[in-house]
Amino acid sequence: MLIISKRVHIEQFLTSFSEFASFDSQGHKYYFVFHDRERGGQLTLMNTNGNWSIHGKGDKYSDIAETFLDVEEVLPLLWKHRAAVNHAIKEIRTNDQQQSG
């Protein structure tokens, strides 16, 4: 199981993003949701044909639109939120094991 404890693990996560992300067939994008520690809501990291974007929402806020990011911007974002990303990865793996077991 991938756990982000080094910056190189973030690169591995991004390379294998479709293994962890859900697919939105209407938007033709992969998306991965994790807790937004700063604002207390959730962040959704999305990839559409190699283009990265992020969107946040919570009880008291919602970003107006997706913010498009270069991969150089995605790396520090995921590093900053690595505990929440690791928690989301663990939940995905647990759900996968329960469904296959």
C-alpha positions in Angstrom: 0.0 0.0 0.0 1.3 3.4 -0.9 1.8 5.8 2.0 3.2 9.2 1.4 6.1 9.7 3.7 8.6 11.1 1.2 8.2 13.5 -1.7 9.1 10.7 -4.1 5.9 8.9 -2.9 3.8 11.9 -4.2 5.3 11.4 -7.7 4.4 7.7 -7.4 0.9 8.6 -6.4 0.5 10.9 -9.3 1.9 8.3 -11.7 -0.6 5.8 -10.5 -3.4 8.3 -9.9 -6.1 6.3 -11.7 -5.6 3.4 -9.2 -6.7 5.6 -6.3 -9.1 8.0 -8.1 -12.7 7.6 -9.2 -13.7 8.3 -12.8 -16.3 10.8 -13.7 -17.6 9.6 -17.1 -19.5 12.9 -17.7 -16.6 15.1 -17.1 -14.1 12.6 -18.5 -11.8 13.0 -15.5 -10.3 11.2 -12.6 -10.9 12.6 -9.2 -9.6 12.0 -5.7 -11.2 13.6 -2.6 -9.4 14.3 0.7 -9.9 16.4 3.8 -9.0 20.1 3.5 -7.1 20.7 6.8 -7.0 24.5 6.3 -10.6 25.2 5.7 -12.3 22.2 7.3 -14.0 20.9 4.1 -12.8 18.7 1.3 -10.5 19.1 -1.6 -10.9 17.3 -4.9 -7.8 16.7 -7.0 -8.7 16.0 -10.6 -6.8 14.9 -13.7 -8.2 15.3 -17.2 -6.0 14.1 -20.0 -2.9 14.9 -18.0 -4.1 18.3 -16.8 -4.3 18.8 -13.0 -6.9 20.8 -11.2 -8.2 21.3 -7.6 -11.6 22.3 -6.1 -12.5 22.8 -2.5 -15.8 22.9 -0.7 -17.1 22.8 2.8 -20.1 23.9 4.9 -19.1 27.5 4.8 -17.3 27.8 1.5 -17.2 26.5 -2.1 -14.6 27.5 -4.6 -16.1 29.2 -7.6 -14.4 27.0 -10.1 -11.6 24.5 -10.5 -8.1 25.9 -10.2 -5.8 24.5 -12.8 -2.3 23.5 -11.5 1.0 22.5 -13.0 2.5 19.3 -11.6 5.0 21.5 -9.8 2.1 23.1 -7.9 0.4 19.7 -7.2 3.5 18.3 -5.4 3.7 20.8 -2.5 -0.1 20.8 -2.2 -0.1 17.0 -1.7 2.9 17.2 0.6 1.1 19.7 2.8 -2.0 17.5 3.0 -0.2 14.2 3.1 -1.9 13.0 6.3 -5.3 13.5 4.7 -4.2 12.0 1.5 -2.9 8.9 3.3 -6.1 8.6 5.2 -8.1 8.7 2.0 -5.8 6.1 0.4 -6.3 3.8 3.4 -10.1 4.2 3.2 -10.0 3.3 -0.5 -7.9 0.2 0.1 -10.1 -0.9 3.0 -13.2 -0.5 0.9 -11.6 -2.4 -2.0 -10.6 -5.3 0.3 -14.1 -5.5 1.8 -15.8 -5.6 -1.6 -13.4 -8.3 -2.9 -13.4 -10.3 0.3 
